[in-house]
Amino acid sequence: MTKWTPKHEAPEPLEGPVVATVTGGTILWFVLFVAQLPFYGWFSDHGHLWWLWTCLAGGGLGLIGVWYVRGRDAAIKRHAAARATESAHGEESR
């Protein structure tokens, strides 16, 4: 088992515009769903109807993802504000 032990520490996760990325991806899934709707009959005839439902599922799961990352982003901002307030009160008492 030792050959699978990491030899260095993992890097810190990168933070970026997570809410915008997930929102953009969700919009893209819904756009793909709507763009494929006119071809419903063709997809059905050729056994590719799952493409349509995959796009709809991606959009639906994306909505859950948007809700999650917005809550996460708000929690990170609340934590940063509380930490800033705590450090400001600590400097005042000196």
C-alpha positions in Angstrom: 0.0 0.0 0.0 2.9 2.4 0.5 3.3 2.9 -3.3 0.0 4.7 -3.3 0.9 7.1 -0.5 1.3 10.6 -1.8 4.8 11.9 -1.5 3.8 15.6 -1.2 0.9 17.6 0.1 -2.0 18.3 -2.1 -2.2 22.0 -3.3 -4.8 24.3 -2.0 -8.0 24.3 -4.1 -8.3 27.1 -6.6 -11.1 29.6 -6.0 -12.7 31.3 -9.0 -16.1 32.6 -10.2 -17.9 29.4 -9.1 -21.4 30.8 -9.1 -20.9 32.3 -12.6 -19.4 29.0 -13.9 -22.2 26.9 -12.6 -24.9 29.3 -13.8 -23.4 29.5 -17.3 -23.2 25.7 -17.5 -26.9 25.4 -16.3 -28.0 27.9 -19.0 -26.0 26.0 -21.6 -27.8 22.7 -20.7 -31.2 24.3 -20.9 -30.3 26.0 -24.3 -29.2 22.6 -25.6 -32.5 21.1 -24.4 -34.6 23.8 -26.1 -32.5 23.6 -29.3 -33.1 19.8 -29.6 -36.8 20.0 -29.0 -37.7 20.6 -32.7 -35.8 17.3 -33.5 -37.7 15.2 -31.0 -39.1 12.9 -33.7 -35.7 12.4 -35.3 -34.1 11.6 -32.0 -36.9 9.2 -31.2 -36.7 7.4 -34.6 -33.0 6.9 -34.3 -32.8 5.9 -30.6 -31.1 9.0 -29.5 -33.9 10.4 -27.3 -31.7 10.1 -24.3 -29.7 13.1 -25.6 -32.7 15.3 -25.0 -33.4 14.0 -21.5 -29.7 14.3 -20.6 -29.8 18.0 -21.4 -32.9 18.4 -19.3 -31.4 16.5 -16.4 -28.2 18.6 -16.7 -30.2 21.7 -16.5 -32.2 20.5 -13.5 -29.1 19.3 -11.6 -27.5 22.6 -12.6 -30.3 24.5 -10.8 -29.5 22.5 -7.6 -25.8 23.3 -8.2 -26.6 27.1 -8.5 -28.5 26.9 -5.2 -25.6 25.1 -3.5 -22.8 27.3 -4.8 -24.7 30.5 -4.0 -25.2 29.3 -0.4 -21.5 28.3 -0.2 -20.4 31.7 -1.6 -22.6 33.5 0.9 -21.2 31.4 3.8 -17.6 32.1 2.7 -18.4 35.8 2.6 -20.1 35.7 6.1 -17.1 33.9 7.5 -14.6 36.4 6.0 -16.7 39.3 7.4 -16.9 37.8 10.8 -13.1 37.2 10.8 -12.5 40.8 9.7 -14.8 42.1 12.4 -13.1 39.9 15.0 -9.6 41.1 14.0 -10.8 44.7 14.0 -12.1 44.4 17.6 -8.8 42.7 18.6 -6.8 45.7 17.3 -9.1 48.2 19.1 -8.4 46.6 22.5 -4.6 47.1 22.2 
